[in-house]
Amino acid sequence: MVEALGRSGESAAVFARRHGLELVRVERWARRLARAAEPANAEARSVPFAPVRVVAEQSAAPAALEVVVGGAVVRVGRDFDAELLRRVVAALAEAAC
C-alpha cells in the first residue's frame, strides 16, 4: 500500500479516499515503514566533513586547487585526476584520525 502511494504521486488523503482506506491507517503505515528504513543511530546518518580553509594564491604556480587535510597540503593543477585526488584525500583523512 505504501509503495503504491509513493508511485501514485497523490497525497495520503487522496490515495486513502480513492482506495476506501482510513487516512490515519495509511499515514501510520507510511510512518512505520519510514522509521524501519532509518539507520539505528544518528551517527550512521551523519556525513563527515573535513574543515576547509581558503587561502589566497601566494605564487604564480599553476596550481588550481589546494586541499588541506590534517597537517597535509595537497596542491593540484587544473587538469588533475579527480579519482586520484579523492583517494589521496580519503587516505589522508583516515591517517589523521
JOMO-V545502 format. One record per pair of residues at least 24 apart in sequence whose C-alpha atoms are under 6 Angstrom apart, sorted by the first residue. I is the first residue (numbers start at 1). J is the second residue. Records with the same first field share a line. If there is no record, write none. Layout:
BEGIN
I->J, J
END
This chain:
BEGIN
2->30
70->96
END
